[in-house]
Amino acid sequence: KTFTVLNNNFAKDKNHVFWLDYKVYWADSYSFKVISDDYAKDKNHVYYNGHLVEWADPETFEILNYRFAKDSRYVYKSWDIIKWADPKTFKI
């Protein structure tokens, strides 16, 4: 009875988070929140379409547009780090 639809892609219950029909492993249901159609985060991680965005810092993570995002250390395209990009100067 705790199942909640968050948007067209994400849903959660008191113990788990789901992207479409798939369980999002590592997601903390209590702190999980959707931040765009494709991106979401919890207290520990950031997710893109249910995939873990490795190394992303949820505290400094910000979306630049539907495909690009950054945090204090990296710029991301979907869930991949753009190695040559500097988050302090990267512009869309």
CORDANOR-V102902 format. One record per residue. N is the residue number from 1. SS is DSSP state (2 for helix, 1 for strand, 0 for the rest). Layout:
N/SS
N/SS
//
This chain:
1/0
2/0
3/0
4/1
5/1
6/0
7/0
8/0
9/0
10/1
11/1
12/1
13/0
14/0
15/0
16/0
17/1
18/1
19/1
20/0
21/0
22/1
23/1
24/0
25/0
26/0
27/0
28/0
29/0
30/0
31/0
32/0
33/1
34/1
35/0
36/0
37/0
38/0
39/1
40/1
41/1
42/0
43/0
44/0
45/0
46/1
47/1
48/1
49/0
50/0
51/1
52/1
53/0
54/0
55/0
56/0
57/0
58/0
59/0
60/0
61/0
62/1
63/1
64/0
65/0
66/0
67/0
68/1
69/1
70/1
71/0
72/0
73/0
74/0
75/1
76/1
77/1
78/0
79/0
80/1
81/1
82/0
83/0
84/0
85/0
86/0
87/0
88/0
89/0
90/0
91/0
92/0
//
